[in-house]
Amino acid sequence: MARTVAIGRQDFSKIRRDNCFYIDKTDFIREWWENMDDVTVIMRPRRFGKTLNMSMTEQFFSVEYAGRSDLFEGLSIWEHEKFRQMQGTWPVIFLSFANVKETNYKDARIKICQLLTNLYMKNRFLLEEGFLKDRDREFFERVSPEMDDNTATMAIYQLSNYLSAYYGKKAIILLDEYDTPMQEAYVDGYWDEFTAFCRSLFNATFKTNPYLERALMTGITRVSRESIFSDLNNLEVVTTTSGKYEDCFGFTQSEVQKALEEFGLSEQSETVKTWYDGFIFGHTKDIYNPWSIINFLDKKRPMAYWANTSSNSLVNKLIREGNRDVKLSFERLLRGETLTAEVDEQIVYSQLQDNETAIWSLLLAGGYLKAKEHRIVTSDWGEWREEYELELTNFEVKIMFVKMVQGWFERVSGDYNGFVKALPSDDVDAMNEYINRISQTVFSFFDVGKSPSGKAEPERFYHGFVLGLIVELAGRYVVTSNRESGFGRYDVCLEPTREEDNAVLMEFKVFQPNREKTLEETVQTALRQIEEKRYAAGLVERGVEKERIRAYGVAFEGKKVLIGKGRARHEVDFK
């Protein structure tokens, strides 16, 4: 009989007590301990079992779970006599930053101080048993949600001191989702204050702490050393491309297959693979997201379980606000193509706004992209960089991004759909009416860069708009942008998949008052470029009749847009 699937359960003891569905990951404990690293930081995408593994690690080592062999009997860790003797013999400090998602520094700091206070309340027996000296008792009592910075940043250091003295063993410190508040601090604009606080806390806890046996931290991203780890040189950082702990987080192909057999779903293996396979950790391929698999086992139908929009605010922001090159690259990914990019797994949040490398690195770390290939590029003059061939991880991720793009136009869905219908039907009047209503409403939504120039504003809007076309017209057209054809690169090409539809070429131009007197002249400039550069050549070569090729010039002036039409390589007709 199949075990019960418990959705969202992250307490190891409860899963074992109730015989819930569980895939044995206890060998992680052995591997981590035998590696003997002082402070280990493991990066994995969200919902990949990090919290459950941390709960498992705590309950294996902690003196609070002494004598709880029942939790581990029958699992891989219990095969080793050495580790059976270690169970329940260490003081463990365990806290999680998963719920520190405040919109300002004051509230985020109070939240962390409350977590630290909770640790002290949990260990209040140290105070009540009269174990502490007067000086230590005074410090213990100062720990509160309103404590000063010095007390807060030294709280874990001092608690490990007290526990080590009480149990005669140094403390193991576990910190789950360390980077969650970092992302919130970046998005909500209190990055500098918050990272300064965390830097002091982490330095006292993990660097200058003689009462620390070992520490384990988990997160999604490797936050740059300069941000919070500048004083720590004893870190072992394990990213998604690292060779350590490759199969300890997430489900392998064989584990998924056994799970499907247990629940009588073997016939769905190919569907499950298409939807949820694709994650790569180190050299191990075919890793599945546990959250998606568990939900599939429970509901028995494929859906986008992991890739929900509520947890992707930063990703949404970076792509929507990204420059032209970011959007062009993202367009290719949505079309199922690969992207060759430099990747730096040390995320510098201050660079996310304008640095493509930082953006693709974040998407790779977050599990939205997978690295198909990796190569080192060098040169005789000392150049050295790492390049990755990236693509969307799986079908579930693609669905997430499609819904994300659709969400950009929710506030103008009627107008956007109207434009999409007017474009194939060659209704320029309707196109102009709809595009202007759209631009008035969503222009600022796309154009949120730092003091963007007049040229940057429509370009950011345009490339967001092209992404929308890809989503809405996929299947009916092959939508491409910035591709070579004839003697140049067109802006947008819609190549029909049905013989009854016309092909469309679009060229976007920003009104230049020093060159043109009116938007109409700007439109004519765009149409002449389509003609003179012979952008239709590629379409003709692929068998599209010239009579079926439509050309549109799109002119921008602020939020005002004007569209004119012509026929590629024919006399221009402006309306």
N, C-alpha and C positions, 0 to 999 in steps of 0.2 A: 504493500500500500504506500502510495506517495505521501511524503511528509507535507505538513502544512506550510504554505508560503506566507510568511509574515512580512507585509510591506512596511518598510521604513524602520524595522527593528534594528537597533545598532548596539544593544547591550548584549555582549557575548554570553553572559550567564543566563539571561532570559531565553535566548535562542536554544542553548543546550538544555536548559531545564524543561522546556516545552517541546523538545524534539522538532524544532522548526527546520525548514530546508536550510542547509548550510554546506558549503563546500570548504573542505579542510584547508586552511591557510596557516596552520600552526607552525609549519616548518619555517615560516618567516622569523619566529622567535629564535630558533637555532641559528639561522643564517645571520641574523642581526647580532646576536651575542658573540658568535665565533669570529665575526669580522673585527671586533674589538675597537671600533671607532668611538672616540669620546662623545662627539655630538654629530648625529646623523640627521640630515634634512632630506626628506623624500617628497618628490613632486609627482603628483598624479592628478588627472582630471577629476572634476567633481563627481560624486556618486560612484566612486571606484573602490569603496570598501575601506577607505582610510580610517574612518572613525571606528568601524567594527574591529579592524586590526589593532587599533590603539586600545580599545576596550579589552580585547583578547590579551594584549601584552601586559596591560595593567593587572588583569586578574590572574595572570600567570605568575608575575613576580611579587605582587603586593602582599604584605603581611596581613592585610585585611581579608585575604582569601586563603590564608593558611589552612591546610587540610582539605582543600576543595579539589582533590584529585578527580572527583566525579565530572568536573568540567572538561577534563582533558583526556580521560581514559578513552581509548579507541581511536585517538587522533595521532598524527605522525609524531608530534613532539614527545608523546609518552612512550615511544619506542626507545628512547635514549635514557639510560639510567642516570647519567650525569644531570640531565635536565629534570628528571623526576625529583631528584634531591633538592633542586633549586626552587621548586614551586612554592610560592607563598613565604619567601624568606627575606624580602627586601622592603625598605620603606620607599613608597612610590608617591610622587606628586604628579597629579594628572589634571590638566585643565584644557579647555577648548575655547578658541576665539570664534567659533562658527557663527555665533549669534551676535557678535559685535558688528552691527551694521548701521551705526548711527550716522546722522547727516551732518554732525558738527563735532569739533574736537572735544568740547566740554562733556558732551554726553558719551562719547566714545571712551574718554578717560574714566568717567564715573563707572561705566559698564565694566571695564577691566578691573578697576579698583573693587567693584562688587564681587567679581570672580575671585580675586585674591582674598577678599574678606571671607568668602565662602570656604576657601581652603583652610583658613585659620579656624573658622567655626567647626569644621570637620575634625580638626586636630586639637580641639579645645581641652582635651584630656591632659595635654602637656601643661596647661595652665592650672587646671583644677587639681592635679595630683601633686602640686607643689614642686615639680621637677625643675622649673625655671628659676634662675636667679633674678633679683630685683630688677636689674637693668634689662634683662630679657623680657620680664613680665611687663615692663613699661612699654617696650617696643610692641609686644603682642597686643596690648590694649590700644595702641595707636592705629593699628590696622583697621580701616573702615572705608566706606565708599568716599568719604571726604578727606582722606589722608593726604598729606603733602607729597610732592614728587619724590623726595628722598626716601620716605618710608615706603612708598609704592614700588619704586624701582629696586629696593632691597628686600622686598617681602619674601620672594621665593628663595633668595639666598639665605635669609635668616631661618625660614621654615626648614630648609634642608639641613641647616646647622642643628636645629633643635631635634629633628627626627634622627639624624645621624648619631647624636649624642645619646638619645633615648634607646635606639635599637642596636647601637654598636656597629652600624654599617652605613656607608655613604648612600645617598639617595639616588634613585632613578627618577628622572624628570621627563614627563611626556607632555608635549604641547601640540594639540590638534588644530588644524586649519589656521596656522599662524598668520597667513597672508590675507585672510578674509577682510579684516578691518583696513588693511593697506589699500585694497581696491576701492573700498568705500571712501577712504580719505582722499584718494586721487580723484574719484568721480565728483565728490562733494567739496573739494577745494580746501582741505585742511591737512594736506600731505606733510608739509615741513614740520608743523607742530607735532603731529602724531608720530612721525618717524623719529624725531628727536627723543620723545618719551620712550618709544620702543627700543631705541638704540641703547639707552641707559639701562632699561630693564633687562634686555638680552645680554648685555655685557656683564652685568652683575650675576645673572643667573647661570650663564653658560661659559663665560671666559674666566672670571676671577673667583670662581667658586670652588674652594678646596673640599667641600662636602658633597660634590657631585661625582657619582660613580659613572653614569652614562646618561645621555639625553637623546631623545628621539622627537623630531618635529616633522609634521606633515603639512603640505600645502598644495596649491595648484601651480603657482609660479615661483620661480627662483628670483626673489627680489634682490636687486643689485647689492653687492657688498658695501658699496659706498652709502647706501640708504640706511641700512640697519645693522649690517654685519661688519662694519669697518674695523672694529676692534677684535673681531673673532678670526683667528687663523687656525682653529682646531676643528673646522667643520668638514664633514664628508657630505657633499651635496650630490644627491642622486636624482637626476632628471629623467625625462622620458626616453632619452637616447643613451642613458648609462647602462652598463652591463649588470649592475647589482639589482637583486629583488625583481627580476623581470616578470616572473609569473606569480608573485605574491599579492598583487593587486589586480583585480579583474579576473575574468574566467577564461581559461584556455579552450581551444577547440574540443579537446577530449572531454573536458569538464562540462561543457555545454551539451555535447552529444549525450553524455550519461544522464544529465538533467532532463533532456527532452525524452529519453527512454523511460525514465522514472515516472514522468507525467503523461506517458502515452502520446507524445507529440513528435515522434521521430520523423514522420512524414513532412513536418514543417521545417526540417533542418536547412534546406536551401533558402527558404523565405527568411528564416532567422539570420542566416549568414549574410544575405543581401542587406538586410535592414541594420544589423547590429555589429557585424564583424568589421575589422579594419584597423583597430588600434595596434600600434607597434611600440613595444618597450624594449630598448636595447636591441638585441638581435632576435627577439621573440616576436613573431607575427601571429596573426589570427587571435588577438585578444578581444574579448567581448566586454561591453559595459555591464557590470552586475545589475545595476538598477533596471536597465531595459530587459535583461533576461528574466529577472525575478518577476517583473510585472507581466511579461509575456507568459510565463508559467502560470501565473495567477489568472490572467484574463483570457489567455489562449487565442489572442489575435494580435497582429502587428499594428503598432501605433508608435508615435513619437513620444516615448516615455521619458527618456533622458533629456532630450533637446527641447525643453520647455522654455518659453520666452522670458519667464520671470527671472531666470538666473543668468541671463545673457545681456544685461544692460550695458556693460562695458564693451562687449564685442559689438553690439548694435551701434553704440556711440562712435566707436573707432571707424567702422566701415561707413556709416552715414556721413560722418564729418570728414572722412578721409579725402585726400587730394585726388586729382585726376588719375594718377598712376595707381593708387590703391584701388579705386573703383574699376579701372580697366583690368587689373589683375583679378579682382573678385569676379568680374564678369566672366573671365575665362574659366575660373574654378566652377562657377555655376553651370557653365556649358559642359562640364565634365573633363576639361582639359587640365593639364598639370602646370605648375608654376615653379620655375627655378628661382630660388631666392637665397640670400645669405641669412643665416639664423644665428642669433646670439641668445643662448638660453638664460643669460643673466639679464632679467628684465629691468630696464631703467624707465620707470613710469613717466618721468619728466620728458622723455623722448617719444612717447606714444603718439602724441598729436601729429608729428611731422615725419617720424622716422619709420619707413616701411619695414626695415629689418625688425624693429621692436614689435610692430603689429603682427607680422607673420610669426615671430617667435612666441608671442602671447597666444595666438591661435593654435600653434603646434602644442604648446604646453597645456592648453585647455582641452585638447582632444578634438578640436574642430577640423584640424588638418592632420594628415599622416605623412611621414617622410618615406617615400617609395625608394629613393636612392640618396646616398650621401657621398660627397667627394671633397677632398682637400685640393684647393687651387693654390699653386705656388708659381713664382716666377724667379728669374735670375737676379732681379733687382730687389728681392726681399719681400715681395707681396705674399701674403698668406691669409687665406680665408676659408671658411667652411660653407659649402653650398649644398642645399637640399632640394630635391625634386618633390614638391608638395602637391597634394590633391585633397579634396574633401574626404573625410574619413569613411563615410558610408551613406546609405540612403536616408537614414534618420537625420543625420546632420544636414543633408541637402534640403529635406523638408523644413527643418528649422529655419534655414536661411531664406527659403522661398517665402515662408510665412512672415519672416522679419521684413523682407522687402515689401510685401503686400501691406504690412502694418504701417509703413511709411506714408502710404497714400489713403489710409482709412478715412481721414478727415475730408478727403475729396474723392472718395471712391466713385461716386456718380459721375463726376467730371472726368476722372481718369478713364473709367470704362467707356465714357462717351468719346474721348479722344482716341482710344484704342480701336473703337468701332469705326470712327470717321476716317482714320488713316488708310486702311485697306480700301475703303470705298471712294477715296479721292475727293472727299468733301472738305475743301480748304476753309470755307467759311466756318463750318462746325469745328474744325481743328483749331482755328484761331480763337474762337469763343472759349473752347474748353481749356486750351493751354494757358490762356491768360488768367482764367479763374484758378487753375492749378497753381500757377506761379505766384499769384497774389497770396495764396494760402500757405504754401509749403516752402517758398523760397528760403526763408530764414531757418527752416527746419534742417535744410541741407547745408546752408552756408553759415557755419558757426565757427569758422576759423578765426585766428587772431587778426583783427583789423584787415579783413580780406579786401583786396583791390577790386575795382569795378569789374575787371576781367575775371577774377577768381570767383565772384559771386555766381554768374550764370554757368560757369563751367562746373562748379560743384553741383548745382541744380541739375544740369544736363546729364551728368554721369549718373546721378541718382535716378534720373528719369529713364535712362537707358536700361538700368538694372530692372526697373519696373516693366519695361517692354519685354525684356528677356523672360520674366516670370509670366506675364499675361499672354504673350504671343508664342510661347514655346509650343512646339508641335505644328502650329500653322505656318510659322516662319522659322528659319534659322537666322537668329539675330546676332550680328557681329558689329564691332566698333573698332576704330583705329587700325584698320587692316590695309595692307598694300593692295592697290589695284590701279592699273594704268600707270600714270606717272606720279602717283602720290599715295596718301593715306586718307580714305574717307572717314567721316565721323561715325555714321551709322548705316548699316546695310541690312535690309530685311529681304531675305531670299525665300520665296514661297516654296512650300512643300507640295502644294496643289496647283495644277495647271490653270485653274480658273482665277487664281489670285495674281495680282501684279507684284513685281519687285519694287522696292523702295530704297532710294538713296537720300540721306539727309546730311546736310552740312550746316554747322552751327557757327555763327559769327557774332561777335560783340560789336555794337555800334561804336565807331571811331569818329568823333566829331571833327578831328583834324583832317579826316579823309572823306567823310560822307556827310551830306546835309540831312538825310532822313533815314529812317529805318528801311524804307523801300529800297534805297540805294544799297544798304547793307545786305538785304535779301538778294538783290541782283548780283552782288559780289560773290555771295555764297553759291548761287546757281552757276555763275560763270566758272567758278573753280571746279564744280562737278563736271562741267562741259570740257574745259580746257585740260584738266588732269585725266580725263577719260576714266572716271571711276567706275563706269559701267562695264569696262573691259572684262573684268573677272566674271561678272554675271553672264555676259554674252558667250564667253569661252565655255561656261558650264551649261550652255544651251537655252538660256532665257532670251526670248525674242526682244529686240530693241523696243518694239511697240508696247511691251509689257513692263517697261522700266520707267518708274516715276521718280522725279527729282524734286526735292523740297529744300529751300533755303530757309533757315530759321535764324532770325535776328533778335538779339537781346539788348535792351537798354534799361538797366535797373531791373524792376519787376515787370516791365512791359516786354511782350514777345510778339513778333510778327512773322507769319509763315507765308511764303510765296512758293508757287510750283512751276515746274517745267518738265520737259522730257530730256533725259540724259542724251547728250550729243545731238540735240535738236534745238530749234528756236525756243527761247524762254518765253513762257506765258505767265505774267504776274496777275494775280487776283487779290 
